[in-house]
Amino acid sequence: MPFVALGLVADLARAVAAQGYTAPTPIQSQAIPMILAGRDLLAAAQTGTGKTAAFTLPLLQRLQIHEGRVLPAGRPRALVLTPTRELAAQIADSVRVYGRHVAPRTALLVGGVSMGPQFDALRRRVDVLVATPGRLLDHLSQKTVSLAGVEILVLDEADRMLDLGFLPAIRRLLALVPKRRQTLLFSATFADPIRQLA
């Protein structure tokens, strides 16, 4: 089954083909149509199954639906939370690669690096914000970012975020995003804390 059969627009299918992918993985086949339909999603997915593309591609397409909706600087329309800066960087790269023909504005907020470039990124329009919970809370405390315009929230590797002690931070962040939003939660396991969070 080609990617366009899942409902992806030609610009996104072309970007996928340029990466050498011809057929979607099982998680992509199941997740992409549901996300495009605006549904919330709870998905079991290990690293290496193509899950980043499973949420990145439909997320980019859904942002195109209201392309004319421009928020002030530092107010992202989509937020991807992930446990480590390495994974966050990979996701931000995927957004840029798959979005090459739709040109999303992406910002990356992670710890362990200078905040200066992050401040600069947040002074511009941001479509997709990829962040680790701790650094995002740092920026929120300095009022350099607002989550009031988030339409799509992705919690990636939720089980690892809980293992690393991020549950209180995630709860604080969930209280700051609009109640009306699309929520996508990806986790390798669904232990009780994940089910309660969901």
Beta strands, then each sheet from edge to edge (+ up, - down):
strand 1: 41-44
strand 2: 78-81
strand 3: 106-109
strand 4: 128-131
strand 5: 152-155
strand 6: 182-187
sheet 1: 1+ 6+ 5+ 2+ 4+ 3+
end
